[in-house]
Amino acid sequence: MKWTQTRAWRQFKRHKRGYLSLKIFLLLFALSLLAPLWSNDQPLWVSYQGKHYQPIFKTYMETEFGGNFDTPADYLDPFIQGRLSQHGNWALYPINPYAANTLNDFDLEPFPAPPSSKHWLGTDDRGRDVLARLVYGFRDSVVFGLLLTLITTVIGVVLGAIQGYFGGKTDLLLQRFMEVWGGLPELYMLIILASFFEPSLLILLILLSVFSWMDTNTYVRAEFLKNRQMDYVQVARAMGASHRHVMWRHILPNSLTPVIALLPFKISGAILALTSLDFLGLGVPSNKPSLGELLSQAKDNLDAWWIGVPTFFTLVGLLVLLIFIGEALRSALDVRKQ
């Protein structure tokens, strides 16, 4: 089994387009996870009157830096910036000094503002930095896609394994349940259920999970129905192995090839589902960074091209990378090419 995995990995690396896409995807995802370190409205380090502060980890009041109000310091305020730059004081700001929901009250240009030296990709119709919202929206979309794929894959594998292994009435009952469940109008159900709950990534994750496991279930069920008749399974049963041991130790490792090859496509489908719901206003609240919310703003502000163009290319680029990874993975796991 280990040798087979090593061989599949070597074949995956030979697929140059897919392997390069994987490295680019991992790099972009790592940069998005580290976004608070390079796109944030809080300085990384402040040295003021001989004392050192880390605003990125702790909130400090304005009075700490010579202000008059006992409120959290606004590091975009020219007064605070002046206090932190005189008499040997200094502050280390991130490369992009804006977070996803930063509102710079000291910007003089009307919103949405075009790209400038202050805002590299401009601002949206509420004055928030487009680059920051794009980066944080990218991060949340990928994390959501990974979590949804993980949850639905686990559910689909478990139920598909039970169906395929035991067959008979167990398989028949679960198949009838899937036919009824799959016949429900998913979009309408999401709209109805979303009206009962306050929108959040967690709620969307739960709602989409209950509808998105059936495709994995179908593949795993078919593989178990085929592999349970193999000689090695019959030998394991004859030696007295338990059902659980036979299912998870003997059949499952030989039934995961189509599931693994499907994972990148499931991730892209989950990201598209989240983006579509956010675009329609059925997803996360508007104060949460989201690719779908940015596309919705682009639709409402057609003259502000700096909102829609970067978001479109980010979404398309992300989906293309996942598709190339999926193609390379499917090719590496194809037994006809081994």
Secondary structure, DSSP 4 states (H G I P E B T S, - for coil): -HHHHHHHHHHHHH-HHHHHHHHHHHHHHHHHHTHHHHB-SS-SEEEETTEEE-TTTS--BGGGGT-SSSSB--TTSHHHHHHTTSTT-EEE--SB---TT---TT--SPSSPPP-SSSTT-B-TTS-BHHHHHHHHHHHHHHHHHHHHHHHHHHHHHHHHHHHHH-HHHHHHHHHHHHHHHTS-HHHHHHHHHTTS---HHHHHHHHHTTSSHHHHHHHHHHHHHHTTSHHHHHHHHTT--HHHIIIIIIGGGT-HHHHHHHHHHHHHHHHHHHHHHHTT-SS-TTS--HHHHHHHHHH-TT-HHHHHHHHHHHHHHHHHHHHHHHHHHHHT-GGG-
